[in-house]
Amino acid sequence: MDGPVRAIRNSIAVMNTKGGVGKSTLVLALAETLSAHFRKNVLIIDSDSQASISSMLLTAASLHRLQSEGLTIVDLLVSSVLNNVPVEWPRFVVGGVSDVDEARTVYLIPSDMQLTLFEREVSKEELHARLRSSISTLLGNVRGVFDVIFIDCPPGLSILTESWLREADYHFSPTKPDYISTCGLEVFRRFKGLNPEMGFAENLGVCINMKEGHSSVDADYHRWLTSNPENRCFTQTIPRSSALQHAAQLSSVERSYVAKYPGDSGTAIKAIAEELLARLAAANGSAPASGTPPLAPAAAATS
């Protein structure tokens, strides 16, 4: 007799309580790498009101159109939480968003600055439980469709970020090798220890980002971070490079993966992506399936 089917665990909340650690750029690079080199279907949920990663993946005209037409994570959550009505989540998924010509299976649920007003209404109406239930439903729907799901969370610990952290399968924390960024990890660790009965995402690991190769200070913080086994630091670090800074700027024409992530930058990102997949596979007991493109996007990323 066959045993019970194991639930897929592939949703990853990406956050650090400290801003400026290169989080959104790293999510972008990992998503495009997983698509281009590992043939994975990747969904990015932009949960940052600044819509940083949305603007990295969409032209200003496309993003403005989606926001105007009510096709963002804000509109999805307003319907399901404030209005308490079912939503057809595929309507909010945008395909064809990468400017890397090999990365054809990156999908996005974009954001909007109205997200801060939504959170205010949730607090005012005391709808925290409904917010968490809505997020749980959304993640339950997308887990079986996509191979990897990244939730790009803003710095800090808002009620929305807390809901993602309690409903996602894992959390992944990029950090710079400096004092303030590592303090951000400690604040996050203490927060995670509060109310354990409410559940929390499992630590997938800490990724040391924007490391200066010839800095003894960066090397010291690298050793400090890796010396704490609770961090589960990834073996590979990401160097500070102009290539990764430029990668955050959407190109008006498609380019090759090598053109966007040349040299050491591309090598490092691919190593992180491979280790991330290995950790997901170990947690799930097998390698995630690559599958075919999951759906016909409801909104095309065109200007």
N, C-alpha and C positions, 0 to 999 in steps of 0.2 A: 504494500500500500504506500502510495506517495505521501510524504509528509506535508505540513502546511507550507504554503508559498511565502517565502520571506519577502517582507516589504522592501522596496527599493529605498535606499538612503543616499541621496545625491544632491541635496540642497545645502548651500554653503552661504552663511551670512558673513560678509567680509567687512571687518570694522576694526578701528582702534579709537579709543576715546580721545586721542590726540590727532589733530588734523595735520595736513602737510606732509604725510608719510608716503605719498605717491600711490595711495590705495586705488583710486579709480583708473589710473594709467596702468597699474599692474593687472587689474581685472580685465581691462581691454586687451592687454597683451596675452594674458592666459586664455581668454576666450578665443581670440584669433588663432593662437597656437594650437589649441585643442581641436579647432575646426580644420585648420590647414594641414596639420601634421599627424593628428591622431584620429581624424574623421569622426569627430564627436559632434552631436547636436547640442548646442549650448544656448541656454536662455539667460539673459541678464535682466534682472528686475532692478530698475533704478529707484531706490528709495531715498534719495538725497534731494531735498527741495532745490538745491542749486543746479540739478540736472546735469552734472558734470559729464558723466559717461554718456548721457543722451546726446549732448552736444559734440562728443567725440565720434559718435556713430551716425549722426544725422546732420544734414545741412540745416542751417537756421530756418530756412523756409519750410522744410519738411517737419521739423520739430514744432514750429509755430502752428502749422496746419493741424497736426495731431492734437496739440493742446487746445486749439480753437474748436475742434470737432469732438472734444471730450473723449479722447482715446488714450488716456494716460493712467498710471497707477492711482492717481488722485481720484479720477472719475470712477474707476473700478471700486475703490474703497468707499467712496461716497455712496454709491449705489448699494453695496452690500452691507455697510456698517450704518451710515446715517439714515438711509432710506429703507434698509432691511429688505431689499428685493434681490432675487437671484441675478447673477450676471453670467453672460457668455464670455468666459475669459479669453478664448481665442481672438475675439474682436480687438483686444488690446495688444496683441502680439504683432510686432513689426518684423518682417524678414528682409533679407538683402541689405543689411545695415553696415557691413564691413567694407572698407575700401581696399582690402587685401583680396586679390583676385582668386586666391586658392581657398579663402575662408567663406564659403557659401552657406554654411550652416550655423551662423551666429544670428540669434534672435533677441529682440529687446522689448520690454515693457517700459516705455519712457516715463519721465517724471515731469513735474511742473512745480513752480514756486508756491502754488496754492496748497501744497502739502502741509505747510506750517499752519495754515488756517484750518485744514481738516483736523489736524491733531488738536488744535484748540477746541474744536467742536466736540471731539471725542471726550476730552477732559471735562468740558462743560456739562455734557449730557451723561457723563459717567458710563460710557459705552466701551470700557476697556475689554470686558469679556467678549463682547460681540466683535471687536476688532481682532482679538486673538483667534476667535472662531473663524472669522473670514479669512485670515491669513492661513490658518490650518487647512481650510477648504481649498484655497488656491494652490498651496504647495502639494496637497494631496492630488489635485488634478494634473499638475505639470510634471510630477515626479516620473510618471510612467511614459511621458511623451519625449522628454529630453534626457540626454545622458548626464549632463552637469548643469546645475542651476546656481548662478551667482546672484546674491542679493547685495547690491552695493549700498551699504549703510553710511549715513553721515557721521562725522565725529560726534562724540557725546552720547548720552544715553536717554534718548527720548522715549515716549511711550510706544511709538511705532517701532523703533529699533529694538526695544525690549521684547515686543511681540515677535519680531522676526527671530530674535535670539532664542526665544523659548519654543518656537515652532519649527525652526530649521533643524536639519540633522546635524550640521557641523558649523563651527565658526573658524574663520581663518583670519589671522591678524598680521598684516604687513606692519613693519616698524622700521624706523631709521635707527642706526646705531648711535643714539645720543641719549642724554639723561632724560629729557622731557618725554621723549617718545617711549622710553622704557618705563617711565613712571606711569604713562598712559596704560601700559599693559598691566601694571600692578593695580591700578584703579579698577580696570576691567575684571581682574581676577577676584578682587574683593566683592564687586557687584555680583559676580557669578555665584559667590558663596551665600548670598542672601536668598531666602525663601527657596531652598532646594526642593521643597515639595511641589513647586510650580513647574519643575522641569527646566532643562536648559540644553542647548546644543552642545555636542561633544567637540572638544578641541581637536581640530585637524592639524593645527600647527602654527608656528610663527615664521614668517618669511622676513629676513633682513634685507631691506630695500635701500637703494641709493647709497651704497657703501663706497667710500673713497678708497681706492686700492692702495694708496701710499700713506694713508693716515694712521698713525699709531693710536690715536684716540678712538677711531672707528674700530680698529683691531681689538682694543681693550673692551669696548662695549660688546663686540661680537663674542668674545670669550665669555663675558659676563652673562650674556643672554643664553648661550649654548650650555653654560654650566648648570643652569636650572632645568632639570628634566621635565618640569611642568610645562615649559614653553614648547616642547616638542619641535625645536627649530628645524627647518628644512636644511638639508645638507648644502644646497646651493644658495649663494647670496646673489643679489641683483646689484650690479655696479651702477654708480651714478654715471650717466652718459647723456650726451646731447641727443643721441638717437632716440632714446626713450622719451625724452622731453618733446621731441618733434613728433613722436608717434601719437601724441594726444591731439594733434592738429589734423582734422579730417582733410584728406586730399580730394580735390575736385575730380581727379581721374583715378581709376583703379591702379594699384601698384602691386608688385610681387611681394611676397613675405620677406624675402631677403632684402629688398629695397627698404622696407619699413623697419625691419629688425636686423640690421647688419652685424656681422662680427660677433664680438663677445656678448653683446646684448641679446641677440637671437639665441646664442648657445645657452646663456643663462636661463632665459625664459623657457626654452624647450626642456631644460633639466628640471626646472620647477614644475612644469606641467606634467612631466613623466612621473615625478615623485608624488605629485598630487593624485594622479590616477592610481598609482600603486597603493597609496594610503586608502583611497576610496575602495579599491578592490579588496584590500585586506579587511576593511571594516564590513564589507558586504559578503565576503567569502568567495568572491569571484570577480573577474574583470567586468566592468560595465559594458554592455553591448553597444556597438556603434550605431546600428540601425540605419534607416533611410531618413531623408529629410522629413520632419515630423508633421508638418501641416502646411497648407497654403496660407501664407500670412494674410490677415484681414486687412492690413494697411501696408502698402508698398512704400519703401523709403525713397521716394522720388520728390524732386523739388516742384 
